[in-house]
Amino acid sequence: MKKILASLCCMIGIYTYAQTPECPENRTGVIVTGEVGTTFTPTDLVDDTWADPELMQDRRVFWIHGLGGQGDDAGTTAISWFQASLWSEQEFMVNSARPDYNNISLEAAAVELKGDLESFPDADDHAIVVAHSQGGIVTRRVDQMYTTGEYGFEPRTFGGVATFGTPHQGAMIINNIDEIQAWIGDACNDLAAGPVAEFVEDHFFLDLLLGPDDYEGFTETFCGTFENQILPVIMDDYMAGTTSSYAVGAEYLEDLNAFVPEIPYICFYGVEDDPVLWNLVTHLFPGREPNNTVTYGEEPFGATNDMTGVNYANAMIGKYWYKYVTYSSLYEYYNDLLTGFDMTTILCYLFPPCFPEAIAAREDAYNLLNAYARGYNWITDANLNWEQMIGARTLEEAGAYCNCTTWSEYGDLLFSTSVLVDEEDPCVPPSDYSICSRLPNYDWVMKANDGVVLRESAGHGVGQVNMGMLNKMMPGSNHFSMRNDLNTKNKLTQMYEGYHGLYYRTSHR
């Protein structure tokens, strides 16, 4: 997740000059109305009944990383479980480890992780695995291997699992990875359009040599190269075999969900506030990684309610809107000068150089206002588009509109009506001289999410024990911050104190 949005953040940073929003246009035959809904009905799940383990020494806790599987050895301490694991050792009788795994495939990742866990002499069925995102899927596969004995009946290296933001029911972001790549390419084109056009206009020789088609072609070439050659390298973790295993509807994930564990699971999930995209990307800005001690201090759990991404987006919107309004005013000024009926227009026509210069200035202003409008529209629609690509916002049909036009018997138009009806209701013409058409009506349906994974996916898994929704929610935590924010502290404390099952109860130091 870091790489896909990091590329977007870097690119937006390059074009921190200006931008504006625009509502998506309604397509022909589609009427969009209604409120965004957040209803979610949890499944009936069973609490665990395991006894409180008798521990005479520090308990082993394994902290498993998410996308890519790179742990501290890969230099990812700033985005890992680093501070949460150290805090656990200081507050509870815990001995932490943060192992890695490969990203070749889910099977290969699970085999490697299983082997790494078995290299710890104190790893046994009293150990706990705390896994983030993809790490939870890999851990579940390891658990399945122990239960089925398909790789031999070695002693267990853990006896309980806690997942944070794991897409147990799949992650739609994986299904839409091609669309996300194209969307980032669009961002490059749209955000660059205004600043590039303005740069050319402000430099005499460039303006003399290059027309709008020239510099737009340059931008498209650059952004095309970025989208098709550079971006796939940046997003390589999303193209890996491991990620394809937990796309929504993936056969591998369905097989994994058919497995019923014999050990307790807890599934914590984040519900981020809108705008989820900009709250999410906060922790992709350099220096604002979840474990960055310079920004958040030496004390753990500092990545809480950081508004940097939202403030940045608002600043970008303000800059692009200001540019759009400025060049719109210039366009109106020169247009009035050329088409008006006052003395200013007359004087311009009487002064030979004025008329062609005014035409050129009007054209430049028109090109610039449209260029900045593109950037403004992209950035203000970005959150809505992102929510759709992660599966959090969908249009669902809710009834229909019956549109009727009625004429008199002499062919005179009398009136038109548009009435909202239920899906099963017929569209009845009010008279014999009426022609009616039925248009579907759609409501936006919004599902709670952490900016990457839906609550309904992260909150429970088919057939798993102790994965009910009660008190598993982390309000205001996004997919990145949940590794080191105050909700993380609260949930870990609850876990160690046995609130989510006696198996997890661990003594304070």
Helices and strands as residue ranges (DSSP letters): H 2-14, E 31-37, E 59-64, G 72-74, G 77-79, H 82-91, E 94-97, H 106-117, E 128-132, H 134-148, E 160-164, H 172-175, H 177-202, H 204-209, H 212-225, I 226-230, H 231-234, G 236-239, H 241-244, H 251-257, E 265-271, H 276-281, G 282-284, H 293-296, H 308-339, H 343-350, H 354-389, E 393-407, E 413-421, E 434-446, H 455-458, E 473-475, G 481-483, H 486-496, G 502-504
